[in-house]
Amino acid sequence: MDKDKTIHEVASYICEKYDILLATFNEITAYGKEYFEQKRFHEHHAQQQNRYRLYGNYVKDVYAKTQSLLLENLYNVAYWIEIKKQYSLLIKDKPHRLNSETFYNSITRKVFFDKSFNADIEYFDYTDYKPMPKMDNEVFDVIDASHFSPLVIKQIIKHFQFSVKFEDIERDCQKIFDEVAPSIIHQKSNLFIDRVEILKTVFYRNRGAFIVGRIFYKNWSMPIVIPLLNEENGVFADAVITAPAEISIIFSFTRSSFFAHTKYPAQLIDYLKSMLTHKAVGELYDSIGYYRHGKTILYRDLMNYIHNHDDKFIIAPGIKGMVMAVFTTQYFNFVFKIIRDKFAPPKNCTRDFVIKKYEEVEINDRVGRMAYAHLFENLEFPRNLFTFELIKELKDTCAESVDFIGDKVVIKHVYIERRMTPLNIYLQKANPIDACRVILDYGFCIKELAAANIFPGDLLLKNFGVTRHGRVIFYDYDEIAKVTECRFRRIPVYSDDDDTRGNTEMITAEANDIFPEEFKAFMAPDGPIGEIFLAEHNEIFDPKYWRDIQKQIEAGEYLRFYAYDQFKRFKATNNS
């Protein structure tokens, strides 16, 4: 075997295949505009899943080819050191260099899956996030304007040349102006501006298209996001969002990714980060479909945190889960979830079943109500960062997934997701106003999941969390099912003279039988909070409510989900 030739061939093949992967990814993504204009929402959803699977399929193919090229040298570290050097030369001038590095790491992880990370053969940046060199003309366009007006807004919307008619663009522009102008005046006492920057990329998801940009005047700026919908009478602006916290929710870790076509993902992310300063960079990459690079950045952030803090891993507060052992740290805002070796009754599922459920959540629309969890394998940590209690918990319940090797802890299979306050704990500590608001959102969470054909299974408060923005999110996936696969029944009622009354053996139930009337006992807490929940969401306890949703889904209706507060919607323009 010609060593130099083989090394060059492997590096070139990995590079070429990632270029093809990226081209295919971009080709699928570019159809977002067409799906929106033609209202092909079901097709958009199907292609969302296909796009998600692309990366894993290409990694498998490249790994197989690498095996055939390297043969007995597949595990030769010296070879991989030289392959990395060659690969670095091939990608150094590419606009997607960072993503190319992540793809290379995905191959080395397949090869050295049972080994800890090796910086000699893999890419890792120990420095914190830093923006890429600017390419403003490739990322955004500028609308010059001396003052903010409905005409400026019209320029923004018309800039994208949608091929379908607008319901009433003049009306929409006036509504947006009426909403935004007071905020501008409040900040600077007039409507004078220098320019508006509009991202060339439109963000498509579900039934909507999101226009994103910023309004500038000297050193002052304001973000602006305009969600568009396309309904029976044409396209219309459904709302306008200017608060960074609300825009952050639109790009949340709880939602499926956008179709956001760009040749310069790093620069696009830099722009979004400059608007959403508190948003994790990895989550922004997740939001546009670059999940593996988002995972890379999460790993970098985690390793940097460990090297710069002595913060210990502790058992996560709250009621211990029967399926997952969960731990966290005080300041790193994520939780680590490991599948237990055995599940306590009444849980009767298997480890493979739980893994499958997490995979289903990854590829399906999470409608802003389910947390995205990155899967990591063979993560290595210093043992001294684990508390005695946590080590005991892991040894006792997760021995199949955790190895203790000298001063190291190696976790073979772990999910990392954003930390939230468990809903049961939140309600114990919240003031009455926040408690009422969140218990209502708990109901909306369940309803939105149902509309997306998702039944959580275990509806206990402890299986839901509250984000820093006050949204209720579901995060326990081992019992989720499709609403259409459940049978929603009423609890049988017997008369006083019925011989079978009280004989539980006479009441049979299949595994997919659900009795919504039973939910009330744990979903509606005693006292005012429970009464508020019942006043708004009492239909959740009626089997008919669930059957009606089943009929809608089975009839092919693509139900609506909004990534922003419905109170923000221009109800006069709403066709639905």
N, C-alpha and C positions, 0 to 999 in steps of 0.2 A: 504493500500500500504506500503510495506517494503521500507522505504526511501533509506537505504544504498544499498540494492539490486538493486533498480531501478537506482540509480545514477551510480553504477558500470556497469549495463547493457547498459545504454545510452552511457557512455564513451567508453565501449568496442565495441559497435556497430559502433560508428563513426570511431574509430580507424581501425576496421576490414574492413569497407567499403572503407576507403581511401586506405588501402593497396591493395584492389582489384582494385580500380580505377587506382592506380599507375601501377599495374601489367598489366592492360589492355592497358593503355597509352604506356607503354614500349613495349608491344607486337606489337602494331600497328607501333610504331616508328622503331622497329627493322627491319621491312620490307623495310625500306628506301634503304638499300643496294641491295636487290633483285629487287625492282622497277627500280633502276638505271641500274643494270646489264642487266635486261631483257627489258629495255626501255618501261616500263609500266607507262608512264608519266600521262596518263589520270586517271589511277587507283590511283596513288600517290596523285593526286589532290583531288579525291573523298575521299580518306582516310584522307587527311588533314582536310577536313570539318567534317568528322565523329569524328576524334580525338578532334577537337575543341568542339564539342557538348557534349563530354563525361562528363566533369566536371559538367555542369549545370544539366544533367540528374541524376547524382549521388547525387547532393545536394538535388534535389526534392525528390528522394527516401528516403534519410536519414531523411529529414525533416518530411516526412509522418510517418516514423517509430518512430521518436522521439515524435511526437504528440501522437501516440498510446501508448507509454510507459509512458509518463509523465502525460497525461490526464489533469486534472485540474491544475497541477503544471507546465505546459508548460512555463508559464510566471513568475514562481517563481524564483527570482534572487538568493535566498539562495541555491536552488537546483543547479543552474548553476555554482555557485561558487565552490561547491563540485565536480560537473562534470568536471570542468576545472582541479581541483587538481588531480583527478583520471586519466584523459586523459594525463596530463603532465607526470605522472609516466609511463604510457604505451608507450609513444613515446620518452622518454628521451635518449634512446640509438640507435634510428633509424637514418640511414644516411640521411633520408629525413625529419628530425624533423621539420625544418622550414616550409616545404610545408605542413606537417601534421597540424601545427598550423594554417596555412592559411585556410585549409579545415574546421577545427573546427570553425573558425571565419565566414566562409560562412554559416554554420548552424545557429549560433547565430544571424547573420544578417537576416536570414529568419524569425527567431522567433521574434526578437526585431527590425523589419524592420522600425518601426515608432519612434524608440528611437535613441538617440545619442550614440556614442561609449562608452562602459563601460569597463574600464581596469580591473575591478574585475572579469568579466566573459569572457573577450576576451583577446587575445594575442596582445601585442603591445610593441615594443622595442623603447624607446625614444632615444637610442644611435645611432650614425651614423653607417654606414656600417662597419663591421669588418669581416675579412676572417674567415672561419671555420678552425678547426684543419686540417693540411695538410694530405693528403692521396695520395702522389705523385705516388706511384706504381699502384694505382687504376685509376688514371686520365691520365697519360702520360707514354710513353716509351722513352727510351734514346738510341740514336745511337751515340756511341763513335767514334770520328774521330779526326785526328790530323790536317787536313786541309780540306777546302771546295772544292768539286770537283763534276763533273757529276756523279761519282760513288756513292757519298753520297746521291745525289738526287734520284738516282735509288733505293737505299736502302729505302729511305723514301716512295716512291711510291709503291714499291713491298711489303712493310711492311703490307699492308692491304689485300693482297691476293685476289684481284678481280678475279672472276671466268670467266671473258671474256678477250679476247685477246686485246692487245694494238696495236694501229695503227703503231706506231714506237717509242718505249719507249726511245731508244738511242738518237734519234733526239730531243725528248721532253726534256730529261735531259740536253742535250747540250744547248738548247734554254734557259732553266731555269737558267743554270749556267751562260750563257752569259749575262743574264739580271741582276742576283743578284751579281755576283762577283765584278763588278765595285763599287757597293754600299758598300760592305764589305771592299774593298781596300781603298775607300774614307774615311771610318771611322777609319781604323786601319793600313793601309799601307801594309797589307799582307793578305793571305788567311788562316792563322793559326786559328783553332778553338778548343774548348775543347769537345763540344758535340752538338747534336741536340736533342731537346725535341719535341716529336710528340704526340699530343693528341690522345688517343685511339679512341676517338669519331670522326667519319667522319660526316660532316654536309651536308645533302641531301636536295635539294630544286629544284623544277621545273625539269629541265633536267640535273642538275649539281650535282657534289660531290666535297666538299671542304675539303682538307687536311690542318690542322692548326698546327703550331708549332713555335719554336723559335730556332735560332742559337746562341750559347753562346761561349764567350771567356773571361775568368776571370770575370770582372765586366760589360762587354759589352754584349749586346744582340740585336738581330734583329728578329722581327716577320716575319713569312713567311706563306703565304696562296697560295695553288696550286689548282685552279679550274680544275676539270676534266669533260669532256663531253664524252658521248657514242653515236657515230653516226654510219653510214653505215659500215665503215671500222674498227670499234673498238674504244677503249677508247684512248683519247689523252688529254694532258695538254693544256688547252686553253689560259692560262696566268699564271703569277706569281705576287703576290701582296705583297709588303713589307712595304709600308708606312702606319702607324697607321691610318691616316685620311681616306685612301682608304679602309682599312679593316673595319673601323667603318661603312662605307656606306654599306658594305656587311651585317653587323649585324644591319641594320637600322630599326627604328620604322615604316618605310614606306613599309616594306616587310612582306610577310607571314612567318610563323615560319619554321625553319629547322626541319627535322627529324634527331634528334641528340640523339642517344641511349646512355644512361648512367645510372648507379645505384647511382651515386653521383652527382646530379645536382648542389648542393651548391659549391662543390669543383671545378667542371667544370666552373661554373660562376666565381669563384675566379681567376682561371687561365686566363680566357678571360679578366677579369677586370685588371689583372696585365699587360696585353698586351695593353689594350685600357683604359688607366687611366682616360680619360675624358668621357668615356661612362657611362651613368646612369646604375646602377645595375639592376633596374627594367626593363629597356629596354633589357638588356641581357637575363633576364629570359623570357621576351616576345619572344625573338628571337629563343628560343628553345621550345616554346609551353607552358611554364608555365605562362600563362597570368594572372591567378588569383594571383599567388605569385608576379608577376610583379606589379600588382595593389596594393597589400599589401605594397610593398616597396615604391611605389609612394605615398601612403597615409602616410607612416612613414616619408618620406622626406618632404612632405607638412606640416605635423604637427610640425616637428622639425624646419622647416623654420619659421612657424608662431610664435612659442615659442621663437625663437632666433632673430627675426627681427621685426622692427616696420614698415616695408615696406607696404604701403597701396595698396589695390586692386583698380584699375582704369579701366575705359572703354578702351578697346583695341584700339590702333591707327588704322586709316584707315576708309574706308566707312562702315557705319553700315549695317549689314546684315538684310534682311527682315524677315528671319526665326529665326535666332539665335541672342541673346544678348551675346556679348563676352567681357570678362574682363580679366585682367592679373595683374601682379606686375612688378616692375622694374627689380628685380633680379632673381626671381624664374622663370625658363625658360619654363613655360607652360601657356596655355590659358584655360579659363573656359567658356564653351559654354552652354547656357540655351535656351531651346525652348521658343519662345515668345508665349503669349496667343493668339494673332491674327497676321495674316500675311497680309502685305500690298499688294495690287494688283501690278503686275499680278500674284503673288503667290496664288494658289488656292488649295494647298495640306492641309492635316490635320496633327495634332500632331502625331497620330499613324503612319501615312505614313512616317514622318521624322524618327521616332524611327526605323521603319522597314528598312529604307535605311541604317541607321547606323549599324544595325544588319547584313545586307548583306555585308557591307564593312568588318566587323569583320571576317566573315568566308571565304570570297573569297580572291584570290590571288591579292594582292595590287601592285605587280610588281615594287615595289620601288617608286611608284608615288602617293600613297594615305597614309595620316597619320592615324596611329592607335589611336583611342580615347577610353580611359577607362571610363565606365559609373559608376558614384557614385550616391548613394541615401542617403538623409538625412545627408548631410555634415553640420557640425556646425562650425561657425566661430564667433569670437568676432566682434560685430557691429562696434567698433571704427576703424577697419582695412579697412572699406569701405569709399570711398570718398562720399561727399554729392551728387555729380553728378551721381555716380553709384547707390546709394540707390534710387534716384529718377527714374533712368532708370529701375531698377528692379521692383519697385512698380508700375510704369506706364505700363510696357509691359510684366512682368513675374510673376504676382501676383499668378498664379496657381502653380508655381513651387518654390516660395520663401516665407518663413514665417519670420516675424520680431517679435521675442519674447524677450521682455526686452532688454538686452544688447547682444543678440545673433541674428545671421542670420542663418537660417536653409534652406539649398537648397535641395529640395526634389528630383531633377533629374538634373544632370549636367554631361557633357562630359569634360574630361581633356585630352588635347593633347599637344604635343610639340609646342612651339611657333616658328613661322617663320615670316619673313618679307613679308608682302603682296607684290605681284609682282608689282602692280602699284606703290607702294611707293618705292620699290627697284629701279625701272627704273628711277624714278625722281631724285634719289640721287646718282646713280652709275656712275662711270667714263665710258667713251665710250667703253673701252675694255670689262669691266665686263657686261655692258648693252648688248652688242652684244652677248657675250657668253650665258647670261641668256635668252635672247629672243629666241635664237636658241634652248636652252634646253626646253623652253616652248613648242615649236613645237614637240620636241622629246617626251616630256611628254604626249602630246595628242595622238601621234602615238602609244606609248607603251601601253597606256590605251586602245586604240582601238584594238590593237592586242590581248589584254586580254579580249575582248568582253565587254568593258566598254566605254560608251559614257557619258562624264561629264554632258551634258545638258547645263549648264550655263558656257560658256567658257570665260566670262569676266576676265580680268587680276586680279581683286580684289579677285577672288575665288581661286587663286593659291598663294602659298607662296614659299619663297626661304630659304633653310636651311643654316646653317653655313658652309656647304661644297659647297654651290653654286648650289645645285640641286633644280629644280622646282617641287613642290609637289601640288597636288590638295587636297582641304580640305572642299569643300562645297558639301554635298552629297544629298541634297533634290531633285535634278533633275536628278540624274544618272539613266541610263537605259542600257540595253544590246544593243550592236551595232546591233545584229541580230533581235531585235524587232523594230528597227527604219526603216523608209522608207525615203531614201535619194533621194531628187528630185531636178531638176533644176527649177529655177524661170521661169514661162511661159514668152515667148516673143511674142509680138503682132506686127503685121504690122501697118503702119500708117492709113490704111483704115479699120482696124478691128473695128467694132462697139463696141466691148467689151473692147477696150483699155482704161485703167484708171478706169474701173469699178471693184473695189476690191471685190464686191459681187460675181463676176463671178469666182474668184480665191478661190477655196475651199481647205482647209487643215485639215487633221485629227490631232489628238493629237500627234501621233507618226511621223508626217511628219517633216523632217528636210531639210532645204535649205542651204547647205554648202556655196554657193556663198555669203550669207549674213554675214558669219563669218569675211570676210576680213575687214569690216568696223571697227571692234573693236579689231581684233587680230593682225593686222599689223599697228603699230603706224606710223604717218607721219614722214618722214625724213629717214636718213640712217638706223636706226634700223629696220624700217618697210621694207625697201628694202632688207636688209639682210635676214629677215624672209621670204619674198616672194621668194628670190633666192633659199632658202633651202627647204621650206615647201609649195610651191604654190599648190601642189596637194591636200592639205587639203581642199581647196575650190572647189574641183571637186567632184560631187556626185559619179563618177565612182570609185574614190579612196576608198570610203567607201563601195561601193557595192562589190568591189574586196575583201576587208577584210571580208565582210559577207560571200562570197563564200568560202574563205579559212577556216573560222571557221566552217561553215556548212558542209564542206568536212571532218571535223574531224582532221584538222591539229592542232598540239600542238605547238604553236608559241614560239619562243625563246626570252628569256629575260636575260639580263646580269646584274649582280650586281656590275659590275666594268666597268670602261671606256673602250669602244670598241677599243680605240687606244692601250690599253694594251694587246689586243689579239694577239696571234701568228698566223697571217693570213695565213702563209704557211701551218699550220696544220689544218686550218679550212676547214671542209668538206661542209659547207653550203654556 
